[in-house]
Amino acid sequence: MATKRALALLAAAGLVLAAGCRPRVAYDDPGSLTVSKDWSDTDINETAGELAADLAKHPVIAEAKGTPVILPLDIKNKTSKRLNTSIIVSQIETKLMASGKVTFVDAAAREMLAKEYEYMVSGTVDPATQKGPGKQTGCDYLLHGTIENVEARGQNEKVDAYYIKLTLVDVSKGTKVWQGEKQIKKRIRK
């Protein structure tokens, strides 16, 4: 009898402890500042915002006669950390597209488009509405970049410095027509 009572108490105590161990989730405003020793959403937002604004006001974009077409490529992560750099590229695209000043080629959709072209000429789609290869827009510029970091350690602190560089290349000439840089430095005290 005492054993059953002891087991029941242990089970009840376990439920109370388990309930207290559940993570508490709260939503933050996506625009709020995140202070972290690691690469954070704040770093991504600041980087994308500053580089997109800098590119948008450059004469190649701001004074273009038509709408420049850009093929965004990856930002290569050359840091010692695991970073998702595609978010930076995506945010830059979103900001520049919202400005109406540029058009982007979607490299990720190319394979899907090729399959869709095959389907359209398969006899299933009305020829009057078919779209096909040979009409895609070629890009005027390639956008690519790198992110690198340097770590320095002292006795009671560590400094992480991130260097983000984006380059816009004229496809017809192979020349760099714009280059933007952003630096982020974080000091972590023990």
SVG drawing of the C-alpha trace seen along z (x, -y; Angstrom):
<svg xmlns="http://www.w3.org/2000/svg" viewBox="-6 -59 50 61">
<polyline fill="none" stroke="black" stroke-width="0.4" points="0.0,0.0 2.8,-2.4 4.5,-1.5 1.5,-2.4 1.1,-5.7 4.9,-6.4 4.5,-5.6 1.5,-7.8 3.3,-10.7 6.3,-10.2 4.1,-10.2 2.4,-13.3 5.7,-15.0 6.9,-13.9 3.9,-15.6 4.4,-18.8 8.1,-18.8 7.3,-18.0 4.8,-20.8 7.4,-23.2 10.0,-22.2 7.9,-23.1 9.4,-25.8 7.6,-29.2 7.2,-30.7 6.7,-34.4 6.5,-36.2 8.8,-39.2 8.3,-41.9 10.5,-40.9 11.8,-44.4 13.0,-44.4 16.7,-44.3 18.2,-40.9 21.4,-41.1 23.4,-38.0 27.0,-36.9 26.1,-34.9 25.2,-36.1 21.5,-37.1 18.4,-38.3 19.4,-41.9 22.8,-41.4 21.0,-40.0 18.4,-42.8 21.0,-45.6 23.3,-44.0 20.5,-43.5 19.0,-46.9 22.3,-48.9 23.6,-47.0 20.2,-47.1 19.9,-50.9 23.5,-51.4 23.0,-49.4 19.6,-51.1 21.2,-54.6 24.2,-53.6 24.1,-55.2 24.0,-51.7 20.6,-51.2 19.3,-54.7 20.1,-56.2 19.5,-53.2 17.5,-53.9 15.5,-50.7 15.0,-48.2 18.3,-46.3 18.0,-42.5 20.0,-40.9 20.9,-37.3 21.5,-36.9 24.1,-34.3 25.1,-33.0 27.0,-34.9 29.8,-32.4 30.2,-31.8 33.9,-31.9 33.5,-32.3 34.3,-29.8 30.5,-29.6 27.5,-28.0 25.5,-30.9 22.5,-30.9 23.5,-33.6 20.6,-33.0 18.4,-35.0 20.6,-38.1 20.2,-37.6 16.5,-37.1 16.0,-40.3 18.1,-42.3 16.0,-41.0 12.8,-41.8 13.9,-45.4 15.1,-46.1 12.1,-44.6 9.8,-46.7 11.6,-49.8 10.6,-48.8 14.1,-49.7 15.3,-46.2 14.1,-42.8 15.6,-39.6 16.1,-36.3 15.1,-33.3 17.9,-30.8 16.2,-28.4 13.2,-28.1 15.2,-27.2 14.9,-23.5 11.1,-23.7 10.6,-26.0 12.4,-23.5 10.0,-20.8 7.0,-23.1 8.1,-23.9 8.3,-20.2 4.7,-19.8 3.4,-22.7 4.5,-21.1 3.3,-17.6 0.0,-18.2 -1.9,-18.8 -1.8,-22.6 -3.7,-24.7 -1.1,-25.9 -2.5,-29.5 -1.6,-29.7 1.8,-27.8 4.9,-29.5 8.2,-28.1 11.9,-28.3 13.7,-31.0 11.8,-33.9 13.4,-34.1 15.0,-37.4 18.8,-37.4 20.4,-39.1 22.4,-42.3 24.3,-41.8 25.4,-39.1 25.2,-39.8 27.5,-37.7 29.4,-38.1 31.3,-36.7 31.0,-36.9 34.2,-36.4 35.1,-36.8 38.0,-37.4 38.0,-36.3 40.2,-37.8 40.4,-36.6 41.6,-38.4 41.8,-37.2 38.2,-38.4 36.7,-39.0 36.3,-37.9 35.7,-40.0 34.0,-38.7 34.3,-40.9 32.2,-40.0 33.0,-41.4 30.3,-41.2 31.0,-42.2 28.6,-42.2 29.7,-42.7 27.6,-43.6 29.2,-42.4 28.3,-43.5 27.6,-40.3 28.5,-41.7 31.8,-43.1 32.7,-41.0 33.6,-44.1 32.6,-45.0 30.3,-48.0 29.4,-48.2 30.8,-46.8 29.2,-47.3 30.6,-46.3 29.2,-46.0 31.1,-45.3 29.7,-44.1 31.9,-43.8 30.7,-42.1 32.5,-42.3 31.7,-39.5 32.8,-39.9 33.1,-37.0"/>
</svg>
